[in-house]
């Protein structure tokens, strides 16, 4: 594959230097781990973000949304987070497409999900809603009454509700509609959930665990938890359902693992610690953000 490096000119953005691209976390986690696919390659590298933590593809507009912590010193409530809009091929056409308001500042945006014409974004104290077409801030759902530990990722269920992981408290919350209040749907989970995505084939959510957990979990809308598969890695972040199985990012060995019927195998060795990945089903492309590298890679995964 041809590798395209796109140097994006983003105002007030600190680009990652060449030396940062060599960052690799941890070592091998399993002697039986399969080698990455030979046909997998980077089709674009996009620089110029400020701590990009999550990506989400919008197939209707053929664009990516990239959530960045912002150019500050990493304070959890500095209000300088933003969401960029990036064309499918990896060109940023609006660096600060979505930002917070004085009443509802966007601090450290994390996981995102599209529901109707709204992009919902997890943040430190709650969930923001933005118009996915023009970037306007529409809503903020406050979670502070639950004293969240670390709101991390978000998914939409078939019941019309939003489901949000709390890695700090090993919980999942549900919000029934834009005007609804968060309620705990699963608490004291066996592993702290990080990434979340809906799996229609199982009629349940998939949860990627953080910390020492190695087991991908499923969670029904009624709150029932089951084990799906064990992956020989640690510190999972983003998780996506793809045609071949379940694709999950792990920071312990800087890789993407594919969970199939026959087990789990590593299919991509990333250039740094991958955060919350996204999937473009039309092209078979996975976007991988790296917080520490201020960049996003687009990988083609057959």
C-alpha positions as CSV (number, residue, x, y, z in Angstrom):
1,X,0.0,0.0,0.0
2,X,1.0,3.6,-0.6
3,X,1.7,5.4,2.7
4,X,0.5,9.0,2.7
5,X,1.7,11.4,5.4
6,X,-0.6,14.5,5.8
7,X,0.9,17.4,7.7
8,X,-2.2,19.2,8.9
9,X,-1.9,22.9,9.6
10,X,-3.9,23.3,12.8
11,X,-4.0,26.6,14.6
12,X,-2.6,26.3,18.2
13,X,-1.9,22.6,17.7
14,X,1.4,21.0,18.7
15,X,2.5,18.4,16.2
16,X,4.2,15.3,17.4
17,X,7.9,15.2,16.4
18,X,9.5,12.5,14.3
19,X,11.1,10.9,17.4
20,X,7.7,10.3,19.0
21,X,6.7,7.9,16.2
22,X,8.9,5.2,17.6
23,X,7.0,5.0,20.9
24,X,6.1,1.4,21.6
25,X,4.5,0.3,24.9
26,X,5.2,-3.0,26.7
27,X,6.3,-6.2,25.1
28,X,4.9,-9.5,23.9
29,X,1.9,-10.8,25.8
30,X,1.7,-14.2,24.4
31,X,4.1,-16.6,22.7
32,X,1.3,-17.8,20.4
33,X,0.3,-14.3,19.2
34,X,0.0,-14.3,15.5
35,X,2.1,-11.9,13.4
36,X,0.3,-8.9,11.9
37,X,-1.3,-9.3,8.5
38,X,1.1,-8.6,5.7
39,X,-1.6,-6.9,3.7
40,X,-2.4,-4.4,6.5
41,X,-0.9,-1.0,6.0
42,X,-1.2,2.7,7.0
43,X,-3.0,4.6,4.2
44,X,-2.8,8.0,5.9
45,X,-1.1,9.6,8.9
46,X,-2.6,12.8,10.1
47,X,-0.7,15.1,12.4
48,X,-1.5,18.3,14.3
49,X,-3.9,17.2,17.0
50,X,-3.7,17.9,20.8
51,X,-4.0,14.6,22.6
52,X,-6.5,12.8,20.3
53,X,-8.3,10.2,22.4
54,X,-11.2,9.0,20.2
55,X,-12.4,8.9,16.6
56,X,-15.9,8.3,15.1
57,X,-16.8,7.8,11.4
58,X,-20.0,9.5,10.0
59,X,-20.9,7.5,6.9
60,X,-23.6,9.9,5.8
61,X,-21.2,12.8,5.6
62,X,-18.1,10.6,4.8
63,X,-16.1,12.3,7.5
64,X,-14.3,11.4,10.7
65,X,-14.8,13.2,14.0
66,X,-11.6,13.3,16.2
67,X,-11.9,14.2,19.9
68,X,-8.8,15.9,21.4
69,X,-8.0,16.7,25.0
70,X,-6.7,20.1,24.0
71,X,-3.4,22.1,24.2
72,X,-3.5,22.6,27.9
73,X,-1.4,21.0,30.6
74,X,-3.7,18.1,31.0
75,X,-5.9,19.6,33.7
76,X,-9.2,17.6,33.8
77,X,-11.4,20.7,33.8
78,X,-9.5,23.3,31.7
79,X,-12.3,23.7,29.1
80,X,-9.9,23.5,26.1
81,X,-11.0,20.2,24.5
82,X,-12.4,20.1,21.0
83,X,-13.6,17.8,18.2
84,X,-12.2,18.1,14.7
85,X,-13.8,17.1,11.5
86,X,-11.6,15.1,9.1
87,X,-12.4,14.0,5.6
88,X,-12.5,10.2,4.9
89,X,-9.1,10.3,3.2
90,X,-7.4,12.0,6.2
91,X,-7.6,15.8,5.6
92,X,-8.8,18.0,8.5
93,X,-11.2,20.5,7.1
94,X,-12.2,22.0,10.5
95,X,-9.8,21.7,13.4
96,X,-12.1,23.0,16.1
97,X,-15.4,22.0,14.6
98,X,-17.0,21.4,18.0
99,X,-16.2,23.1,21.3
100,X,-17.9,23.6,24.6
101,X,-19.8,26.7,25.8
102,X,-19.4,28.9,28.9
103,X,-22.2,27.0,30.6
104,X,-21.0,23.6,29.5
105,X,-17.3,23.6,28.7
106,X,-15.7,20.7,26.8
107,X,-12.8,19.6,29.0
108,X,-11.3,16.2,27.9
109,X,-13.6,14.7,25.2
110,X,-13.4,10.9,24.9
111,X,-15.6,8.4,23.3
112,X,-18.2,9.4,20.7
113,X,-21.4,8.0,19.1
114,X,-23.8,9.3,16.5
115,X,-27.5,9.1,17.2
116,X,-29.7,10.7,14.6
117,X,-28.2,14.1,13.8
118,X,-26.4,14.4,17.1
119,X,-22.9,13.5,18.0
120,X,-22.7,12.5,21.6
121,X,-19.3,13.0,23.4
122,X,-18.3,11.6,26.8
123,X,-16.4,14.1,29.0
124,X,-15.2,14.5,32.6
125,X,-18.5,15.5,34.2
126,X,-21.1,14.2,31.7
127,X,-22.0,13.9,28.0
128,X,-22.2,16.6,25.4
129,X,-24.5,16.6,22.4
130,X,-23.4,18.4,19.1
131,X,-25.1,18.9,15.8
132,X,-23.0,16.6,13.6
133,X,-23.6,18.7,10.5
134,X,-22.8,22.2,11.7
135,X,-21.0,21.6,15.0
136,X,-23.4,23.5,17.3
137,X,-23.5,22.6,20.9
138,X,-27.0,21.3,21.6
139,X,-27.0,19.7,25.1
140,X,-25.2,18.6,28.2
141,X,-26.2,15.7,30.4
142,X,-24.7,16.1,33.9
143,X,-23.4,13.0,35.6
144,X,-22.0,14.6,38.7
145,X,-24.7,13.4,41.0
146,X,-23.2,9.9,40.5
147,X,-19.7,11.1,41.3
148,X,-18.2,9.4,38.3
149,X,-14.7,8.1,38.4
150,X,-13.7,8.3,34.7
151,X,-16.4,8.6,32.1
152,X,-14.8,7.0,29.1
153,X,-16.8,5.7,26.1
154,X,-20.3,5.9,24.8
155,X,-22.6,3.8,22.6
156,X,-26.3,3.9,21.5
157,X,-28.6,1.0,22.2
158,X,-31.5,-0.3,20.2
159,X,-33.8,1.0,22.9
160,X,-32.9,4.6,21.9
161,X,-30.8,5.1,25.1
162,X,-27.2,6.1,25.5
163,X,-24.8,3.9,27.4
164,X,-21.7,5.3,29.0
165,X,-18.7,3.4,30.6
166,X,-17.2,4.6,33.9
167,X,-13.8,3.1,34.0
168,X,-13.0,4.6,37.4
169,X,-16.0,2.9,39.1
170,X,-16.4,-0.2,36.9
171,X,-19.9,0.9,35.9
172,X,-22.1,1.5,32.9
173,X,-24.7,4.2,32.9
174,X,-27.8,4.5,30.7
175,X,-29.4,7.8,29.6
176,X,-32.9,7.4,28.1
177,X,-33.1,10.3,25.6
178,X,-31.6,13.7,25.4
179,X,-33.6,15.0,28.3
180,X,-33.1,11.9,30.5
181,X,-31.0,11.5,33.6
182,X,-28.2,9.0,33.9
183,X,-28.9,5.8,35.8
184,X,-26.6,2.9,36.7
185,X,-27.4,-0.2,34.5
186,X,-24.4,-2.3,35.6
187,X,-22.2,-1.8,38.7
188,X,-19.2,-3.5,40.2
189,X,-18.3,-5.2,36.9
190,X,-15.7,-7.9,37.0
191,X,-13.4,-5.7,35.0
192,X,-13.4,-1.9,34.7
193,X,-15.0,-1.1,31.3
194,X,-13.2,1.2,28.9
195,X,-14.5,0.8,25.3
196,X,-18.1,0.0,24.4
197,X,-19.9,-0.8,21.2
198,X,-23.2,-2.4,20.2
199,X,-23.1,-5.9,18.7
200,X,-26.4,-6.7,16.9
201,X,-25.4,-10.3,16.5
202,X,-25.3,-10.8,20.2
203,X,-28.1,-8.4,21.0
204,X,-25.7,-6.9,23.5
205,X,-23.0,-4.4,24.1
206,X,-19.3,-5.4,23.9
207,X,-17.1,-4.1,26.7
208,X,-13.3,-3.8,26.5
209,X,-11.7,-3.9,30.0
210,X,-9.0,-1.7,31.3
211,X,-6.4,-2.7,34.0
212,X,-5.7,-6.3,34.5
213,X,-8.8,-7.7,32.8
214,X,-8.2,-9.8,29.7
215,X,-11.8,-10.9,29.0
216,X,-14.1,-9.1,26.6
217,X,-17.5,-8.8,28.2
218,X,-21.1,-8.5,26.8
219,X,-23.8,-6.5,28.5
220,X,-27.5,-6.6,27.6
221,X,-29.7,-3.6,27.9
222,X,-31.3,-5.3,31.0
223,X,-27.8,-5.4,32.7
224,X,-26.9,-9.0,32.2
225,X,-23.1,-9.6,31.9
226,X,-21.4,-12.5,30.2
227,X,-17.9,-13.4,29.0
228,X,-17.2,-13.3,25.3
229,X,-13.5,-14.1,24.7
230,X,-10.1,-13.9,26.4
231,X,-7.4,-11.9,24.6
232,X,-3.8,-12.4,25.7
233,X,-3.2,-8.7,26.3
234,X,-4.0,-6.0,28.8
235,X,-5.3,-2.4,29.1
236,X,-7.8,-2.4,26.3
237,X,-9.3,0.9,24.9
238,X,-11.4,1.1,21.8
239,X,-13.6,-1.7,20.5
240,X,-15.4,-2.1,17.2
241,X,-17.6,-4.8,15.6
242,X,-16.2,-5.5,12.1
243,X,-17.3,-8.1,9.5
244,X,-14.5,-10.5,10.5
245,X,-15.2,-10.3,14.3
246,X,-14.4,-8.0,17.1
247,X,-11.5,-5.5,16.7
248,X,-10.1,-4.2,20.0
249,X,-7.1,-1.9,20.7
250,X,-4.7,-2.7,23.5
251,X,-2.1,-0.4,25.0
252,X,-0.1,-3.1,26.7
253,X,1.5,-4.2,23.4
254,X,0.5,-1.3,21.1
255,X,-1.7,-3.5,18.9
256,X,-5.1,-4.2,17.4
257,X,-6.4,-7.7,18.1
258,X,-9.2,-9.5,16.2
259,X,-11.5,-11.8,18.1
260,X,-12.9,-14.5,15.8
261,X,-14.7,-17.7,16.3
262,X,-11.4,-19.6,16.6
263,X,-9.8,-17.3,19.1
264,X,-7.9,-14.0,19.1
265,X,-5.0,-12.9,17.0
266,X,-3.0,-9.7,16.6
267,X,-3.6,-8.1,13.2
268,X,-1.9,-4.7,13.5
269,X,1.1,-3.5,15.5
270,X,0.5,0.2,15.9
271,X,3.1,3.0,16.1
272,X,2.2,3.9,19.7
273,X,-0.4,3.3,22.4
274,X,-3.8,3.2,20.6
275,X,-6.8,4.8,22.2
276,X,-10.5,4.7,21.1
277,X,-10.5,3.4,17.5
278,X,-13.2,3.9,14.9
279,X,-14.2,2.0,11.8
280,X,-15.1,3.1,8.2
281,X,-17.1,0.1,6.9
282,X,-17.2,1.4,3.4
283,X,-13.5,1.3,2.9
284,X,-12.5,-1.3,5.5
285,X,-10.4,1.3,7.3
286,X,-9.7,1.6,11.0
287,X,-8.7,5.0,12.5
288,X,-6.3,4.8,15.4
289,X,-5.7,7.9,17.6
290,X,-2.5,8.2,19.8
291,X,-2.9,10.6,22.7
292,X,0.9,10.9,23.3
293,X,1.8,11.3,19.6
294,X,-0.8,14.0,18.7
295,X,-1.7,12.0,15.6
296,X,-4.2,9.6,14.0
297,X,-3.3,6.8,11.6
298,X,-5.7,5.3,9.1
299,X,-5.1,1.5,8.7
300,X,-6.6,-0.7,6.0
301,X,-7.6,-4.0,7.6
302,X,-8.9,-6.6,5.1
